[in-house]
Amino acid sequence: MNKRQAGVLLHPTSLPNEEGKPGQLNEQAWRFLDWMETSGLSIWQMLPLGHPHEDRSPYQAVSAFALNPALLPDDWQLLCDEAGFTSYLHNPPHWLEDYVLFMTIRKEHHLASWIDWPHALKTREPEALQAFSEKHQAAVQVLKRQQYVLQKVWRNLKADANRKGIQLFGDMPIFVAFDSADVWANPRQFKLDENLNPTVVTGVPPDYFSETGQRWGNPHYDWEVMRADHFSWWRKRVATALEDFDLVRIDHFRGFEAAWEIDASEETAINGRWVETPGVALLDALHEDFPSMPLIAEDLGIITEGVIALKNRYHLPGMSVLQFGFNGLPDNPHSLDEQVENSVTYTGTHDNDTSLGWYESLDSGAQTWVKEQLAFRVGDKLEALALPKQMPWPLIAAALESVAQRVVVPMQDWLMLGSGHRMNIPGVADGNWMWQFQWEQVPETLERDIRVLVEDSDRLSGE
């Protein structure tokens, strides 16, 4: 029988810090682990840890491998012991040199995209890269030191989490940003023209939510090139992720079965087409490297039978979001009656409103219906356990009561926060990815309340 677990969704940048500074991998991260352990939570899920662009979105990073330097503690330089750093440089990560050069050149050219760099640097002429590296050796070394310390601190955090019975749960965007070290260093792995511009870009077709679809703009992989070298880039990417995390979510898993390709000249996603991708071959290769396949398939939205078959072929858990489960439609996979064991159930995700904000946005009739549905399932439980009965606790209790093996609740929901505390509003360019909590917001009774509910639903860490 698989162990039932409960966890929390909180990006490390949302950890407490002084005003104006994002959360860091400092004593606050270890305090959060202690809080989780006392609460009986055994999964800490977070967003991608990559180095983001200036909009701070974790889903558009300058590298699919490097960690975000904003997470460094203020005293990070004191953590860089020379013997360890020297050993790190003797056997560096395969991506390190490309990343540090990319970031140094990018800064030198005022954050311009690599496609607009001088030709010799854009096309990676060895002599030009060598000359640039020698001229900017000090800046390059600082970036290498940052990545060394980040890896060291992160691995210590993971080891301490695991000792407390807590798994770290990461997130991997299926596509990478065009303006990234990954595309600059590996242009043949992507569908680019002779001038290194994308020929097609990513997105999703028009649907109920958008009549023009979504044009994300990431370059598409050249899957035939990737297949020819046995998916080496992907295998390295997943290997790196599984060194940092115990579980990894594949965002837009649907793209492993087929992806929506849009001609780069198109301004919207309307005139795209579904193009099959070699998901079976790729996942077979990953299964060779990682037989336990500790991956989670983000399978939200309209999912085809082919995607379901691909997920089931490797017994990968999918996702369910309870906020989507109250539309009254039959066979809604997010409804309380349709939960399945091999899944991760959420009250909401980083893209949703907080559960309290979602509930308050409903009209009075819908609120009454939601309240009645939840009261039928967990009203007596909350009363008997002397737990809060106001939203979002009934939704949280219903999630934990479900058959799903794993349940993850955003920190905002544990703290009963409203819409002003959401992490991201899709389609809105500014003001996202900024949310942080402070310990003053955490009620004194919260650890006890969570532990009581987690234990009652047979999800207590260590049992």
C-alpha positions in Angstrom: 0.0 0.0 0.0 1.4 3.4 -1.0 2.0 5.8 1.8 -0.5 8.7 2.0 1.1 12.1 2.3 0.2 15.8 2.8 2.3 18.8 1.9 2.6 22.5 1.2 3.2 24.5 -1.9 5.6 27.4 -1.2 8.3 28.7 -3.5 11.5 29.5 -1.6 11.3 33.2 -2.7 8.1 33.3 -0.7 9.9 32.5 2.5 10.0 35.4 5.0 12.7 38.1 4.6 13.1 41.8 5.3 10.9 44.1 3.2 11.8 44.3 -0.5 14.0 41.2 -0.5 12.8 37.8 -1.8 13.1 34.7 0.4 16.5 33.1 0.6 18.1 29.7 1.5 19.0 31.0 4.9 17.8 30.1 8.4 14.2 30.8 7.3 14.3 27.8 5.0 15.4 25.6 7.9 12.8 27.1 10.2 10.2 26.3 7.6 11.3 22.6 7.6 10.9 22.6 11.4 7.4 24.0 11.0 6.5 21.4 8.4 7.9 18.6 10.6 5.9 19.7 13.6 2.8 20.1 11.4 3.2 16.5 10.1 3.6 17.6 6.5 5.9 15.5 4.4 6.0 17.2 1.0 7.4 20.6 0.2 6.5 21.5 -3.3 7.9 24.6 -5.1 8.1 26.2 -8.5 11.1 25.9 -10.8 14.3 27.0 -9.1 15.9 28.3 -12.3 17.5 31.7 -12.8 14.5 33.8 -14.1 14.4 36.7 -16.5 13.7 40.2 -15.3 9.9 39.4 -14.9 10.8 36.9 -12.1 8.7 34.2 -13.7 10.2 30.8 -12.7 8.8 29.4 -15.9 11.0 31.5 -18.2 14.5 31.0 -17.1 17.9 31.9 -18.6 19.0 28.3 -17.9 17.2 25.1 -17.4 20.0 24.0 -15.1 21.4 26.9 -13.1 19.8 27.8 -9.7 18.5 31.3 -9.0 21.2 33.5 -7.4 18.5 35.5 -5.7 18.1 32.5 -3.3 21.7 33.0 -2.0 22.0 33.9 1.6 23.4 37.4 2.2 26.6 35.9 3.6 27.0 33.4 0.8 30.6 34.3 0.1 31.5 33.0 3.6 30.1 29.6 2.6 32.4 29.3 -0.4 35.3 27.2 1.0 38.2 27.2 -1.4 38.9 23.5 -1.3 35.3 22.6 -2.1 35.2 25.2 -4.9 38.4 23.9 -6.4 37.0 20.4 -6.4 33.8 21.7 -7.9 35.8 23.3 -10.8 37.7 20.0 -11.4 34.5 18.2 -12.2 32.0 21.0 -13.0 28.4 20.5 -14.1 28.2 20.1 -17.9 26.2 23.3 -18.2 28.3 25.6 -16.0 30.7 27.1 -18.6 27.9 27.9 -21.0 25.7 29.5 -18.3 28.4 31.8 -16.8 29.5 32.9 -20.3 25.9 33.5 -21.3 25.2 35.6 -18.3 28.4 37.6 -18.5 27.9 38.4 -22.2 24.3 39.2 -21.6 25.2 41.7 -18.8 27.9 43.3 -21.0 25.3 43.9 -23.7 22.8 45.4 -21.4 20.6 42.3 -21.1 20.0 42.1 -24.9 18.9 38.7 -26.2 21.7 36.5 -27.5 20.2 36.7 -31.0 21.2 40.4 -31.0 24.8 39.9 -29.8 27.8 40.5 -32.1 27.9 37.7 -34.7 31.0 36.0 -33.3 29.5 35.7 -29.8 26.0 34.8 -31.1 27.4 32.0 -33.2 29.8 30.9 -30.5 33.1 31.2 -32.4 35.6 29.6 -30.1 38.2 32.3 -30.4 35.7 35.0 -29.6 34.4 33.1 -26.5 37.9 32.4 -25.3 38.9 36.1 -25.6 35.7 37.2 -23.9 36.2 34.7 -21.0 39.8 35.8 -20.4 38.8 39.5 -20.4 35.9 38.9 -18.0 37.5 36.2 -15.8 36.6 37.9 -12.5 32.9 38.2 -13.4 32.9 34.6 -14.6 34.4 33.3 -11.4 31.8 35.1 -9.3 29.0 33.4 -11.2 30.7 30.0 -10.7 31.1 30.6 -7.0 27.4 31.5 -6.8 26.4 28.2 -8.4 28.8 26.2 -6.2 27.4 27.7 -3.0 23.8 27.3 -4.2 24.4 23.7 -5.0 26.1 23.2 -1.6 23.3 24.9 0.4 20.5 23.2 -1.5 22.0 19.7 -1.1 22.3 20.4 2.7 18.7 21.6 2.8 17.5 18.5 0.9 19.5 16.2 3.2 18.0 17.8 6.3 14.5 17.7 4.8 14.9 14.0 4.0 16.1 13.3 7.6 12.9 14.9 8.8 10.8 12.6 6.5 10.1 15.5 4.1 10.4 15.1 0.3 11.3 18.1 -1.9 9.0 18.3 -4.9 10.2 20.3 -7.9 8.8 21.6 -11.1 10.1 21.4 -14.6 8.7 23.5 -17.5 8.6 21.3 -20.6 9.8 24.1 -22.8 12.7 26.5 -22.3 13.0 30.2 -23.1 14.5 31.3 -26.4 16.7 33.8 -24.6 18.5 31.2 -22.6 21.9 29.6 -22.3 20.2 26.3 -23.4 19.2 27.5 -26.8 22.3 29.6 -27.3 24.6 26.6 -26.5 22.5 23.9 -28.2 20.9 25.5 -31.3 20.7 22.2 -33.2 18.4 20.8 -30.6 15.8 23.4 -31.5 13.8 24.3 -34.6 15.8 27.4 -35.7 16.4 28.9 -39.2 19.8 29.7 -40.7 19.9 33.0 -38.8 19.2 31.1 -35.5 15.6 32.5 -35.1 12.8 30.1 -34.2 10.8 28.8 -37.2 7.9 27.7 -34.9 7.0 28.6 -31.4 5.0 27.0 -28.6 1.5 27.6 -27.3 -2.0 26.1 -27.0 -4.9 26.5 -29.4 -8.1 28.5 -28.9 -10.4 27.2 -26.2 -13.2 28.2 -23.9 -10.9 30.6 -22.0 -9.3 32.3 -25.0 -10.6 32.7 -28.6 -7.1 33.3 -29.9 -5.4 30.6 -27.8 -2.1 31.2 -26.1 1.1 32.0 -27.9 3.9 31.3 -25.4 6.7 31.9 -27.8 9.2 29.3 -26.6 11.2 27.5 -29.4 10.2 24.0 -30.2 12.6 21.1 -29.8 13.9 19.4 -32.9 12.9 16.0 -31.7 14.6 14.1 -34.5 17.9 15.5 -33.5 17.2 14.7 -29.9 16.2 11.2 -30.8 19.4 10.7 -32.8 21.6 11.4 -29.7 19.3 9.3 -27.5 17.8 12.4 -25.8 21.1 13.3 -24.1 20.0 16.9 -23.3 16.8 15.7 -21.6 18.5 12.9 -19.7 21.0 15.4 -18.3 18.2 17.8 -17.4 16.1 15.2 -15.6 19.2 13.8 -13.9 20.1 17.3 -12.6 16.5 17.8 -11.3 16.5 14.5 -9.5 19.7 15.3 -7.7 17.9 18.4 -6.3 14.4 16.9 -5.7 12.8 13.7 -4.6 9.8 14.3 -7.0 9.6 16.4 -10.2 6.4 17.7 -11.9 6.6 17.9 -15.7 4.7 21.0 -16.6 2.5 20.7 -19.7 3.1 16.9 -19.8 0.6 16.9 -22.7 3.5 18.2 -24.9 5.2 14.8 -24.7 2.4 13.3 -26.8 1.9 16.2 -29.2 2.7 19.9 -29.1 1.0 22.9 -30.7 3.3 24.4 -33.2 2.7 28.0 -34.4 4.7 29.6 -37.2 6.9 32.2 -35.7 5.5 34.9 -38.0 2.0 34.3 -36.5 0.9 36.9 -33.8 -1.6 34.5 -32.2 -2.0 30.8 -31.6 -5.0 30.4 -33.9 -3.2 29.1 -36.9 -1.2 26.4 -35.2 -1.2 22.6 -35.6 -0.7 19.6 -33.3 2.6 17.8 -34.1 3.3 14.5 -32.6 6.3 14.2 -30.2 8.3 11.0 -29.4 7.1 10.9 -25.8 7.3 7.1 -25.6 10.9 7.0 -26.8 11.9 9.8 -24.5 10.2 8.3 -21.4 11.6 4.9 -22.2 15.1 6.5 -22.2 14.3 8.2 -18.9 13.0 5.0 -17.5 16.3 3.3 -18.2 18.1 6.0 -16.2 15.5 6.3 -13.4 13.5 3.1 -13.0 11.4 4.4 -10.2 10.3 7.3 -12.4 9.6 9.8 -9.6 7.8 12.2 -12.0 4.4 13.8 -11.8 2.4 14.6 -15.0 0.8 18.0 -15.1 -2.3 16.9 -17.0 -4.6 19.8 -16.5 -6.8 21.1 -19.2 -8.2 19.2 -22.2 -6.3 15.9 -22.3 -6.5 13.3 -25.1 -6.6 9.5 -24.8 -3.1 9.5 -26.1 -1.8 11.6 -23.2 -3.7 9.4 -20.7 -2.1 6.3 -22.3 1.3 7.8 -22.1 0.9 8.7 -18.5 -0.5 5.3 -17.6 2.3 3.5 -19.5 4.7 4.6 -16.8 2.2 4.8 -14.0 2.8 8.5 -13.5 0.5 10.3 -11.1 -1.6 13.1 -12.6 -3.1 16.2 -11.0 -6.5 17.3 -9.6 -7.5 20.8 -8.5 -10.5 21.0 -6.3 -11.3 24.6 -7.2 -12.1 23.2 -10.7 -14.4 20.5 -9.3 -17.6 22.4 -8.6 -19.0 23.1 -12.0 -21.6 20.4 -11.7 -20.6 18.7 -15.0 -20.5 14.9 -15.2 -17.1 13.1 -15.2 -15.3 16.2 -14.0 -11.9 14.7 -12.9 -11.5 17.5 -10.3 -14.7 16.9 -8.5 -14.8 15.4 -5.1 -16.4 12.2 -6.4 -13.8 11.6 -9.2 -10.6 11.6 -7.2 -8.1 8.8 -7.9 -5.4 7.2 -5.8 -2.5 7.7 -8.2 -2.6 11.5 -8.2 -1.7 14.7 -6.5 -4.8 16.6 -5.3 -4.6 20.3 -4.7 -7.0 22.9 -3.3 -5.4 25.3 -5.9 -2.1 25.9 -7.6 0.2 28.9 -8.1 -1.9 30.0 -11.1 -5.2 29.9 -9.1 -6.7 32.5 -6.8 -6.3 31.5 -3.2 -9.1 29.2 -2.1 -10.6 31.8 0.1 -10.4 34.3 -2.8 -11.9 31.8 -5.2 -14.8 31.1 -2.8 -15.5 34.8 -2.1 -15.6 35.4 -5.9 -18.5 33.0 -6.4 -22.1 34.2 -6.4 -24.2 33.4 -3.3 -25.9 30.5 -4.9 -22.6 28.9 -5.9 -21.2 29.5 -2.5 -24.1 27.8 -0.9 -23.7 24.8 -3.1 -20.0 24.5 -2.5 -20.6 24.9 1.3 -23.2 22.2 1.2 -21.0 19.8 -0.8 -18.2 20.2 1.6 -20.3 20.1 4.8 -21.7 16.8 3.6 -18.2 15.3 3.5 -16.2 17.0 6.3 -18.5 19.2 8.4 -18.8 16.7 11.2 -15.0 16.0 11.1 -14.1 19.6 11.5 -16.5 19.9 14.4 -15.3 16.7 16.1 -11.6 17.7 15.7 -12.2 21.3 17.0 -10.8 22.7 13.7 -11.7 25.9 11.9 -15.0 25.6 10.0 -14.6 28.7 7.8 -13.2 28.5 4.3 -10.8 27.2 3.1 -10.6 24.6 5.9 -13.5 22.6 4.6 -11.9 22.4 1.1 -8.5 21.4 2.7 -10.2 18.7 4.8 -12.0 17.4 1.7 -8.7 17.2 -0.2 -7.0 15.3 2.7 -10.0 13.0 3.0 -9.7 12.0 -0.7 -8.3 8.8 -2.0 -5.4 10.6 -3.6 -2.0 9.4 -2.4 -0.6 12.9 -2.2 -2.4 16.2 -1.3 -0.6 19.5 -1.5 -2.1 22.8 -0.2 -0.6 26.2 -1.0 0.7 28.1 2.0 -1.8 30.8 1.4 -4.6 28.3 2.0 -3.1 27.0 5.2 -2.9 30.7 6.3 -6.5 31.4 5.2 -5.5 34.3 3.0 -7.5 36.1 0.4 -7.0 37.2 -3.2 -4.5 39.8 -2.4 -2.0 37.0 -1.6 -2.0 35.0 -4.8 1.3 34.1 -6.5 0.4 34.6 -10.1 -2.4 35.9 -12.3 -2.0 34.3 -15.8 -2.1 36.8 -18.6 -1.1 39.8 -16.3 2.4 41.0 -17.0 3.3 42.8 -13.8 3.2 42.2 -10.1 3.4 38.4 -10.1 5.8 36.0 -8.3 6.3 38.5 -5.5 4.2 37.0 -2.6 5.9 36.3 0.7 4.5 35.2 4.1 5.8 36.4 7.5 5.8 34.3 10.6 3.4 36.9 12.2 0.7 35.6 9.8 1.0 32.0 11.2 -1.5 31.4 14.0 -0.1 29.8 17.1 -2.5 26.9 16.8 -1.9 26.2 13.1 0.8 23.5 13.6 -1.5 21.7 15.9 -4.5 22.1 13.6 -2.7 20.8 10.6 -1.2 17.9 12.5 -4.6 16.8 13.8 -6.2 16.9 10.3 -3.2 15.2 8.7 -3.2 12.4 11.3 -6.9 11.9 11.1 -6.6 11.5 7.3 -3.8 8.9 7.8 -1.2 11.2 6.2 1.1 11.9 9.1 4.7 12.1 8.3 6.8 9.2 9.5 3.8 6.8 10.0 
